Amino acid sequence: MTKKPTSTGPGGARVLRTKVKKKRGLKDSSRRWLERHLNDPYVQRSKADGFRSRAAYKLIEIDDKHHLLKPGMRVIDLGAAPGGWCQVAATRIKSTEEDPRVVGIDYLEMDAVPGSAFLQMDFLDDAAPAKLVETLGGEPDIVLSDMAAPTTGHRRTDHIRTMHLCEVAADFAISVLKPGGHFLAKTFQGGTESGLLDLLKRNFRSVHHVKPPASRDESVELYLLAKDFKGRTGT
């Protein structure tokens, strides 16, 4: 690999252009992906800023615009690994080691994030919802979900599998959120969302799609933002 300086990236950070040489056993598609990843200004900036992943900037950009995270809130982060969203949430709500108000969950391993707790278990496990609320110590003000199913390469299949995770996350949010709380979840463009949108519109005062600048232009990734939970019937 060779590097040379190019223009500045997001936040004015200097971007180094990396060229990945052709190698035996490395497919051209893999080489192009690796080159794009290495040259991604958000990847380079995340390393400089100490974030676990470029995904941290997606939450930062959404929160800067929509003002979701406030000091003292309680937050649940679904699909938390490698921890970028936990880092952002813990910082913005001023969560501490003594009183962690962020709880992440993922079936993958994740190093500890200051100001947050972590459960290594599958969110689809029947015991996960109760365990999350118990660990958090109360109802969350925000449920975040950056979950996506492992890709198969078949766009339609990947969309359906990730939409299922989004629907399960929405059901969970509606069952645990405080009145006035928010729900933010990854989804994909491609339809089959009408039932989910109807569910969210019945339970939140505003629902819309957002695509932060850190989400690549060519990506079909979107985020569903549902704000101001109306509260559960009978509570």
C-alpha positions as a Markdown table, in Angstrom:
| # | Residue | x | y | z |
|---|---|---|---|---|
| 1 | Met | 0.0 | 0.0 | 0.0 |
| 2 | Thr | 1.1 | 3.5 | -0.8 |
| 3 | Lys | -0.1 | 6.8 | 0.7 |
| 4 | Lys | -0.1 | 10.4 | -0.4 |
| 5 | Pro | -1.9 | 13.5 | 1.0 |
| 6 | Thr | -5.0 | 14.8 | -0.7 |
| 7 | Ser | -7.7 | 17.2 | 0.2 |
| 8 | Thr | -9.3 | 17.7 | 3.7 |
| 9 | Gly | -12.2 | 15.5 | 4.8 |
| 10 | Pro | -15.1 | 16.1 | 7.3 |
| 11 | Gly | -14.2 | 18.5 | 10.1 |
| 12 | Gly | -11.2 | 19.8 | 8.2 |
| 13 | Ala | -9.1 | 16.6 | 8.9 |
| 14 | Arg | -6.3 | 15.9 | 6.4 |
| 15 | Val | -7.0 | 12.8 | 4.3 |
| 16 | Leu | -4.2 | 10.5 | 3.2 |
| 17 | Arg | -5.0 | 8.7 | -0.1 |
| 18 | Thr | -4.1 | 5.0 | 0.1 |
| 19 | Lys | -3.6 | 2.8 | -3.0 |
| 20 | Val | -4.0 | -0.9 | -2.5 |
| 21 | Lys | -1.8 | -2.9 | -4.9 |
| 22 | Lys | -3.1 | -6.0 | -6.7 |
| 23 | Lys | -2.1 | -9.2 | -5.0 |
| 24 | Arg | -2.5 | -12.8 | -5.7 |
| 25 | Gly | -5.5 | -14.2 | -4.0 |
| 26 | Leu | -7.1 | -10.8 | -3.4 |
| 27 | Lys | -10.2 | -10.3 | -5.6 |
| 28 | Asp | -10.5 | -7.0 | -7.4 |
| 29 | Ser | -13.9 | -6.4 | -5.6 |
| 30 | Ser | -12.2 | -7.0 | -2.2 |
| 31 | Arg | -9.3 | -4.7 | -3.2 |
| 32 | Arg | -11.7 | -1.9 | -4.2 |
| 33 | Trp | -13.7 | -2.3 | -1.0 |
| 34 | Leu | -10.5 | -2.2 | 1.1 |
| 35 | Glu | -9.2 | 0.9 | -0.8 |
| 36 | Arg | -12.5 | 2.7 | -0.4 |
| 37 | His | -12.6 | 1.9 | 3.3 |
| 38 | Leu | -9.0 | 3.1 | 3.9 |
| 39 | Asn | -9.6 | 6.3 | 2.0 |
| 40 | Asp | -12.9 | 7.0 | 3.7 |
| 41 | Pro | -12.4 | 10.4 | 5.5 |
| 42 | Tyr | -14.8 | 9.3 | 8.3 |
| 43 | Val | -12.7 | 6.2 | 9.0 |
| 44 | Gln | -9.6 | 8.3 | 9.2 |
| 45 | Arg | -11.3 | 10.9 | 11.4 |
| 46 | Ser | -12.7 | 8.2 | 13.7 |
| 47 | Lys | -9.1 | 7.0 | 14.4 |
| 48 | Ala | -7.9 | 10.5 | 15.1 |
| 49 | Asp | -10.9 | 11.3 | 17.4 |
| 50 | Gly | -10.7 | 8.0 | 19.3 |
| 51 | Phe | -14.1 | 6.6 | 18.2 |
| 52 | Arg | -14.5 | 2.9 | 17.7 |
| 53 | Ser | -16.0 | 3.2 | 14.2 |
| 54 | Arg | -17.1 | 5.7 | 11.6 |
| 55 | Ala | -20.7 | 5.0 | 12.6 |
| 56 | Ala | -20.2 | 7.3 | 15.6 |
| 57 | Tyr | -20.5 | 10.3 | 13.2 |
| 58 | Lys | -23.9 | 9.1 | 12.0 |
| 59 | Leu | -25.3 | 9.5 | 15.5 |
| 60 | Ile | -23.4 | 12.7 | 16.1 |
| 61 | Glu | -24.8 | 14.3 | 12.9 |
| 62 | Ile | -28.3 | 13.1 | 13.6 |
| 63 | Asp | -28.2 | 14.3 | 17.2 |
| 64 | Asp | -26.7 | 17.7 | 16.2 |
| 65 | Lys | -29.7 | 18.2 | 14.0 |
| 66 | His | -32.5 | 16.7 | 16.0 |
| 67 | His | -31.2 | 17.2 | 19.6 |
| 68 | Leu | -32.1 | 13.8 | 21.0 |
| 69 | Leu | -29.4 | 13.2 | 23.7 |
| 70 | Lys | -29.5 | 15.3 | 26.8 |
| 71 | Pro | -27.7 | 15.1 | 30.1 |
| 72 | Gly | -29.3 | 12.7 | 32.6 |
| 73 | Met | -31.2 | 10.6 | 30.1 |
| 74 | Arg | -31.1 | 6.8 | 30.0 |
| 75 | Val | -30.2 | 5.1 | 26.7 |
| 76 | Ile | -30.4 | 1.6 | 25.3 |
| 77 | Asp | -28.2 | 0.8 | 22.3 |
| 78 | Leu | -29.1 | -2.3 | 20.3 |
| 79 | Gly | -26.4 | -3.8 | 18.1 |
| 80 | Ala | -23.8 | -1.8 | 20.0 |
| 81 | Ala | -20.5 | -3.4 | 18.9 |
| 82 | Pro | -17.9 | -2.1 | 18.4 |
| 83 | Gly | -19.2 | 0.7 | 20.6 |
| 84 | Gly | -19.2 | 3.9 | 18.6 |
| 85 | Trp | -22.8 | 4.8 | 19.5 |
| 86 | Cys | -22.2 | 4.0 | 23.1 |
| 87 | Gln | -19.3 | 6.4 | 23.2 |
| 88 | Val | -21.3 | 9.2 | 21.7 |
| 89 | Ala | -24.4 | 8.6 | 23.9 |
| 90 | Ala | -22.4 | 8.3 | 27.1 |
| 91 | Thr | -20.5 | 11.5 | 26.4 |
| 92 | Arg | -23.6 | 13.5 | 25.4 |
| 93 | Ile | -25.8 | 12.4 | 28.3 |
| 94 | Lys | -22.8 | 12.8 | 30.7 |
| 95 | Ser | -23.0 | 9.2 | 31.9 |
| 96 | Thr | -20.4 | 8.2 | 34.5 |
| 97 | Glu | -18.7 | 5.0 | 35.7 |
| 98 | Glu | -20.5 | 5.5 | 39.1 |
| 99 | Asp | -23.9 | 5.8 | 37.4 |
| 100 | Pro | -23.9 | 4.4 | 33.9 |
| 101 | Arg | -27.0 | 5.4 | 32.0 |
| 102 | Val | -26.2 | 3.7 | 28.7 |
| 103 | Val | -26.6 | 0.0 | 28.2 |
| 104 | Gly | -25.5 | -1.7 | 25.0 |
| 105 | Ile | -26.2 | -5.2 | 23.7 |
| 106 | Asp | -24.7 | -7.3 | 21.0 |
| 107 | Tyr | -23.9 | -11.0 | 20.4 |
| 108 | Leu | -20.4 | -9.9 | 19.4 |
| 109 | Glu | -17.7 | -9.1 | 22.0 |
| 110 | Met | -17.1 | -5.4 | 22.8 |
| 111 | Asp | -14.5 | -3.7 | 24.9 |
| 112 | Ala | -15.8 | -1.7 | 27.8 |
| 113 | Val | -17.0 | 1.9 | 27.0 |
| 114 | Pro | -16.6 | 4.4 | 29.9 |
| 115 | Gly | -20.0 | 5.4 | 31.3 |
| 116 | Ser | -21.9 | 2.4 | 29.8 |
| 117 | Ala | -22.7 | -1.2 | 30.6 |
| 118 | Phe | -22.7 | -4.0 | 28.1 |
| 119 | Leu | -24.6 | -7.2 | 27.7 |
| 120 | Gln | -23.1 | -9.8 | 25.3 |
| 121 | Met | -26.2 | -11.6 | 24.2 |
| 122 | Asp | -28.5 | -11.8 | 21.2 |
| 123 | Phe | -31.2 | -9.2 | 21.3 |
| 124 | Leu | -33.6 | -11.7 | 19.9 |
| 125 | Asp | -33.1 | -13.9 | 23.0 |
| 126 | Asp | -36.4 | -13.9 | 25.0 |
| 127 | Ala | -34.5 | -12.8 | 28.1 |
| 128 | Ala | -32.9 | -9.8 | 26.5 |
| 129 | Pro | -35.6 | -7.1 | 26.9 |
| 130 | Ala | -36.0 | -7.6 | 30.6 |
| 131 | Lys | -32.3 | -7.9 | 31.2 |
| 132 | Leu | -31.7 | -4.6 | 29.3 |
| 133 | Val | -34.2 | -2.7 | 31.5 |
| 134 | Glu | -32.9 | -4.3 | 34.7 |
| 135 | Thr | -29.3 | -3.4 | 33.8 |
| 136 | Leu | -30.3 | 0.2 | 32.9 |
| 137 | Gly | -32.1 | 0.6 | 36.2 |
| 138 | Gly | -35.3 | 2.1 | 34.7 |
| 139 | Glu | -37.2 | 3.0 | 31.6 |
| 140 | Pro | -35.0 | 4.4 | 28.8 |
| 141 | Asp | -35.5 | 7.9 | 27.3 |
| 142 | Ile | -34.1 | 6.7 | 24.0 |
| 143 | Val | -33.8 | 3.4 | 22.2 |
| 144 | Leu | -31.1 | 3.3 | 19.5 |
| 145 | Ser | -30.6 | 0.6 | 17.0 |
| 146 | Asp | -27.8 | 0.3 | 14.5 |
| 147 | Met | -28.5 | -3.4 | 14.0 |
| 148 | Ala | -28.2 | -5.0 | 10.6 |
| 149 | Ala | -28.4 | -8.6 | 9.7 |
| 150 | Pro | -25.2 | -10.2 | 8.2 |
| 151 | Thr | -25.3 | -9.6 | 4.5 |
| 152 | Thr | -25.8 | -12.4 | 2.0 |
| 153 | Gly | -25.1 | -10.4 | -1.1 |
| 154 | His | -28.8 | -10.7 | -2.2 |
| 155 | Arg | -30.2 | -7.2 | -1.8 |
| 156 | Arg | -33.8 | -8.2 | -1.3 |
| 157 | Thr | -32.9 | -10.9 | 1.3 |
| 158 | Asp | -30.6 | -8.5 | 3.2 |
| 159 | His | -33.4 | -5.9 | 3.2 |
| 160 | Ile | -36.0 | -8.2 | 4.6 |
| 161 | Arg | -33.7 | -9.5 | 7.4 |
| 162 | Thr | -32.7 | -6.1 | 8.5 |
| 163 | Met | -36.3 | -4.8 | 8.4 |
| 164 | His | -37.2 | -7.7 | 10.7 |
| 165 | Leu | -34.6 | -6.5 | 13.2 |
| 166 | Cys | -36.0 | -2.9 | 12.9 |
| 167 | Glu | -39.5 | -4.1 | 13.6 |
| 168 | Val | -38.4 | -6.1 | 16.6 |
| 169 | Ala | -36.5 | -3.1 | 17.9 |
| 170 | Ala | -39.6 | -0.9 | 17.4 |
| 171 | Asp | -41.8 | -3.3 | 19.3 |
| 172 | Phe | -39.2 | -3.3 | 22.1 |
| 173 | Ala | -39.0 | 0.5 | 22.2 |
| 174 | Ile | -42.8 | 0.9 | 22.4 |
| 175 | Ser | -42.8 | -1.6 | 25.3 |
| 176 | Val | -40.2 | 0.1 | 27.4 |
| 177 | Leu | -39.8 | 3.8 | 26.5 |
| 178 | Lys | -40.8 | 6.6 | 28.8 |
| 179 | Pro | -43.5 | 8.9 | 27.5 |
| 180 | Gly | -41.8 | 11.6 | 25.4 |
| 181 | Gly | -39.0 | 9.2 | 24.5 |
| 182 | His | -37.4 | 8.7 | 21.1 |
| 183 | Phe | -36.5 | 5.7 | 18.9 |
| 184 | Leu | -33.8 | 5.8 | 16.2 |
| 185 | Ala | -33.1 | 2.7 | 14.1 |
| 186 | Lys | -31.3 | 1.6 | 10.9 |
| 187 | Thr | -33.4 | 0.5 | 8.0 |
| 188 | Phe | -32.9 | 0.1 | 4.3 |
| 189 | Gln | -34.5 | 1.6 | 1.3 |
| 190 | Gly | -36.7 | -0.8 | -0.6 |
| 191 | Gly | -40.3 | -0.9 | 0.6 |
| 192 | Thr | -42.1 | -3.3 | 2.9 |
| 193 | Glu | -42.2 | -0.6 | 5.6 |
| 194 | Ser | -45.8 | 0.5 | 5.6 |
| 195 | Gly | -46.8 | -1.7 | 8.6 |
| 196 | Leu | -43.8 | -0.5 | 10.6 |
| 197 | Leu | -44.4 | 3.2 | 9.7 |
| 198 | Asp | -48.1 | 2.8 | 10.7 |
| 199 | Leu | -47.1 | 1.3 | 14.1 |
| 200 | Leu | -44.6 | 4.1 | 14.8 |
| 201 | Lys | -47.0 | 6.9 | 13.7 |
| 202 | Arg | -49.7 | 5.5 | 16.1 |
| 203 | Asn | -47.2 | 5.6 | 19.0 |
| 204 | Phe | -45.0 | 8.7 | 18.3 |
| 205 | Arg | -45.9 | 12.3 | 17.5 |
| 206 | Ser | -43.5 | 12.5 | 14.6 |
| 207 | Val | -41.9 | 9.9 | 12.4 |
| 208 | His | -39.6 | 10.4 | 9.4 |
| 209 | His | -36.5 | 9.1 | 7.6 |
| 210 | Val | -33.1 | 10.7 | 8.0 |
| 211 | Lys | -29.8 | 10.1 | 6.1 |
| 212 | Pro | -26.8 | 11.7 | 7.9 |
| 213 | Pro | -23.9 | 12.9 | 5.7 |
| 214 | Ala | -21.7 | 10.1 | 7.3 |
| 215 | Ser | -23.9 | 7.5 | 5.6 |
| 216 | Arg | -22.3 | 6.8 | 2.2 |
| 217 | Asp | -24.2 | 8.2 | -0.8 |
| 218 | Glu | -24.3 | 4.9 | -2.6 |
| 219 | Ser | -25.6 | 3.1 | 0.5 |
| 220 | Val | -29.3 | 2.1 | 0.7 |
| 221 | Glu | -29.1 | 2.7 | 4.5 |
| 222 | Leu | -31.5 | 5.1 | 6.1 |
| 223 | Tyr | -32.5 | 5.7 | 9.7 |
| 224 | Leu | -36.1 | 5.9 | 11.0 |
| 225 | Leu | -36.5 | 8.6 | 13.7 |
| 226 | Ala | -39.6 | 8.4 | 15.8 |
| 227 | Lys | -39.8 | 11.3 | 18.3 |
| 228 | Asp | -42.0 | 12.0 | 21.4 |
| 229 | Phe | -43.5 | 8.6 | 22.4 |
| 230 | Lys | -47.2 | 9.0 | 23.3 |
| 231 | Gly | -47.0 | 6.5 | 26.1 |
| 232 | Arg | -48.6 | 3.0 | 26.5 |
| 233 | Thr | -52.3 | 2.7 | 26.9 |
| 234 | Gly | -53.3 | 2.4 | 30.5 |
| 235 | Thr | -50.1 | 3.9 | 32.0 |
